């Protein structure tokens, strides 16, 4: 029998899960969410992401497995589906010995390794010769990554889902069981709810996972082209600040970042932080302004997004709440895109299993 599913959330987690589910004939799917692609809001992380594939997950963990399983689909999009707004871009990781032990360097531990697990996944992974490095850089690696234009990619995911019969509607739920109430699914009965509510799961009745907290990321989007992606192991401006640049596919501009301010919900850009972000970016990547100052950056907009960071990592689990099957896929932190297909597939596997469990009850 075909099952009726409601996916709460239209960020990259909800859309990717809905897309993979919609490829099966077993499910009738509704995606219901407060925010949809096209919206820009502090409660909606996905539009603000760079977004690139730059794994920070540790070898041997579920997170590394999800990241590994996502490279293939992203590579396929970049190679074979230009309409998705994903392109290949070289990604350079610069490492400064003085950052060892800092918050960013700890977060980037695997990324900064000269032999990380993903060296055997992404193409062209190699270390750069010491003599080619700029002042203050002690080592660097480079590999072929992808950069996703989220303004194209999120609507593309919606469009793929629509083509497969997924229904989209706005919905704001105080409690997770509200998504199983009558009137949400056109077929009446709801057999399973998929919870992809990101950061706001911390306030969703029935779940209220307060171990999910924001890691605030401030960015500046400019028209200048960086030519490649660059990332630094730390900054001289404190533990909560980061330095990276990436140019989005298909005219999406270049993202200059950033920050990683844990527990900070502030939605408005801090102008002083924006200046520091731009100064660090042009220093790390002189190609942005032909070696000139930040006044030669052509700003499209300033932005702030909140990464949904969960203690213990992304939650992909199934449980019964008030008699309703629920599968969770939330809390990807700064890795929602680079783990998207791996996480969504893991959630789909649990959804498939839920019916077997039900049959045994
Ligand atoms: P969200 O995108 O926040 O979506 C949550 C959805 O749930 C929304 O539709 C919302 O409306 C809905 N919702 C929530 N509560 C309710 C409710 N009660 N009722 C109805 N609907 C509800 N990741 C990468 O992989 N690579 C990167 O380069 C990268 N760069 C980043 C840079 C920045 C500055 C930021 C902020 C993030 C970055 N990330 C990156 C992380 C990535 O953006 C997130 O991990 C990802 O977007 C989380 O997606 P999500 O679908 O879980 O949540």
Boltz pocket constraint, residues with backbone or C-beta under 6 A from the ligand:
constraints:
  - pocket:
      binder: B
      contacts: [[A, 8], [A, 9], [A, 10], [A, 11], [A, 12], [A, 13], [A, 14], [A, 32], [A, 33], [A, 34], [A, 35], [A, 36], [A, 43], [A, 44], [A, 45], [A, 46], [A, 47], [A, 48], [A, 49], [A, 50], [A, 51], [A, 52], [A, 53], [A, 54], [A, 171], [A, 172], [A, 173], [A, 174], [A, 196], [A, 197], [A, 198], [A, 199], [A, 200], [A, 201], [A, 204], [A, 215], [A, 216], [A, 217], [A, 218], [A, 219], [A, 257], [A, 258], [A, 304], [A, 305], [A, 306], [A, 307], [A, 308], [A, 329], [A, 330], [A, 331], [A, 332], [A, 333], [A, 334], [A, 335], [A, 336], [A, 337], [A, 338], [A, 339]]
      max_distance: 6.0
